[in-house]
């Protein structure tokens, strides 16, 4: 597969720039705001990346009776990519597992599906890390505002 994998993250991804800083306390509210805003911008970019990911692989996975779809049921910042059946009535990794275990697909197709699942899982983990961190930083900023209001 020629496409860039989720493992090959862009070098300007916000977590790359601040990964070392996460191990140290922030020096002030300004650093927290900047980091939160950069992560939020990355989340907006990943919204489209989720659609691009699904579109890139759907021509392949449809041959096995599956479909990939960005799905958001909680109003979050980014849609995680989920396995769906072709009729779009069922969702979940169990659909992939059934194809891998019982499906009438070639060994090569099974390998491709496993590679796609690996990339999907890594992409969804990246989404989860970024969105959870934004949520935590928002809570921290609210707490700081409350403390400042007490003075």
N, C-alpha and C positions, 0 to 999 in steps of 0.2 A: 504494500500500500504506500503510495507516494505522499499522501497528505501528512502534514505536520501533526504529530501526536500530542496529546495533553502532557506527556512527559517532557516535551521540548518547549517549555514555557518561554514566552517572550522575556527578554532581559529587562524590560521596563515595567514588568508586573510589580505592583506596589509591594507585595510581600518580599520580593527579592531585595528591593532597596532598603526595606526596614527590618528584615529578618533579624539582624543582630540587635537592633534597637528594641525588639520585642522582649529581649532578655534583660533589658535594663528599664528602670522606671522612666516614664516620660518626664521631661523637665518642666513642662507647663501645659496649660490648656491649649495654647497655640499648636503645639506638636500633636496633641490628640486630635484637634480639629483637622489639621492637614492630613494626618494619616487616615482618619475616617473619610474625608472627602476623596482621597485617592482610591481607597478601597471601594467607595461607593461608585466612583467612575468606572472602576474595573468591573463591578457588578453589572453596570449598564452595558458595558462592552460584551460581557459574557452572555447577556440576554440574547444577542444576535448570534453569538458563537454557538449557543445551544441549538438554534435553528439550523445553522450551517453544518454542525456536526450531524444532526439527523438527516439532513438533505444529502450530505456526502455519502452516507452509508445505506440509505434506504433502497437504492437500486440493487445492492447486494443482498441485504437481509430479506427483502421481499421474496427472493427466490426460495427462501426457507419457510415462507409463510408468516414472517414476522414484519414488524414495522418499528421504527424508532420515532419517538415524539417528545418534544419538549413539553413538560407537564408542570403545572403550578396550581396546586389546590389550596394553598394557604396564603395567597397574596404576597408571597415573598419577592425579593428583589430579582431573583434569577430563577429560570425554569430548569429543573433537573431533567435530564434526558432519560426516558423510561422505555422499556420494551412494551409493545402493544401487539395484539393479534391483527391480522389484516382487516378484519371487520371493525376494529377499534372498539370492541366491546369488553375486552379484558386487558389487564395491565399487570406487569411485574416480571421479575427475573425468572420466575417459575416457567414462564412461556419459553424462554431461551433454554432452560434446563430440560424441558420436555423435548424440544427439538434435538438437543445434543444427545439425549439418552435414547429417545424412541423415534426420532425423525428419520425420514428416508432421504438424507442428504449425504453428499460425498464427504470423505475424510478431509479433503481440502476446504470444503465449505465450512465444516465444523471448526477447522483451525482458524479460518477467517472470522467466524462468529466469536471465538474465544478472544482473538486479538481485538475485535471491536468491543467486546464486553470489558476487557481490561482497560481500554482507552475510555470507555463510558464511565466506568467506576472511578477512574482517576479524575476525569473531568467533573463528575458530580461531587467528589471529595473537595476539589478546588473551590467549587461553588459553595459548599457547606462551610469551608474554612473562612472564606471571604465574607459571606453573609453573617455568619455568627459573630465574627470579629466586629463588623459594623454595628450589629445590634448591641454588643457589649460596650463598645465605645459610646454609642448613643445613651445607654443607661448610665455610664460613668459621667458623661457630660450633664445629664439631668441631675445626677447626684451632686455634682459640683455647683450647678446653678442653685439647687436647694440650699446647700451649705453657705454659698455666698449671700443668699437672700436672708439668712439668719443673722448676719452681721449688721 
